[in-house]
Amino acid sequence: MSKPNFQAMSQKELQAYVLAHRDDREAFYAYLDKLHVEANWVEMPALESTEDLENYPEFIERVRNGSES
């Protein structure tokens, strides 16, 4: 059985593949590489309390919009 082309897969397709094939290390590392390249996360320091989230409105907005880029 041949492996799919992980580089040609979208992030969501690759995520679904990794979840369905949890022992496939090559797919897992390809997924991590894709996450790193696309870098669609919001970085913020650790929170001391839930009230600290008020200091990061861009994070709250992104979560409310379903993390769509």
N, C-alpha and C positions, 0 to 999 in steps of 0.2 A: 504494500500500500504506500503510495507516495504522499508526502506531506504537502499541505497547501502552501501557497506563496504568502507568507506572513506579511511581507512588505507591501503587498498589493491590497491587503485587507484594511478596512477602516478600523478605527479604534474600537467601535462597538462590536464589529464582527470578530475582531481578535479577542476582545474580552469574552464574548460568548463562547468562542472556541476554547479559550483557556479554562473557563468554568466547566465546559463539557469534557475536557481532557486534562484534568488536574495534574497528571503525572508527566506531562509533556514539558520538560524544562526549556527546550528550544522555543516553544510558543510563549512560555512565561517570560523569558528574557526578551523576546521580540516585542511583547506587550510593554514591558518596562521601558525598553528603548523608545517605543512609539510615544509613551506617556512623557518621557523626558524631552523628546524632540518637539512635540506639540505644546508642551508646557502651558496647559490651559487651567492652571490652578491659581488660587489667590494665596500669596504668602502673608503670614501675619505671626506676630509673636504669641507665645502661650498666654492664655487668658487666666486671670486671677479669679474672675467670677463671670456669671452670665451677663451681668451689666456691662462688662467690658466690650461686649459685642456692639454696643451702641457707638463705639469708637471706630467701627469698621463697616460703614454703610454699604461699601461696594461688595463686601462679602455677603451681607444679608440680602442684597438685591440679587446677587448671583444665585443664592440658594433658593430664593423665591421664584426665580425664573427657570428653575430646573437645571442650573449649571450649564445652560446653552451658551456657546460662544458666538 
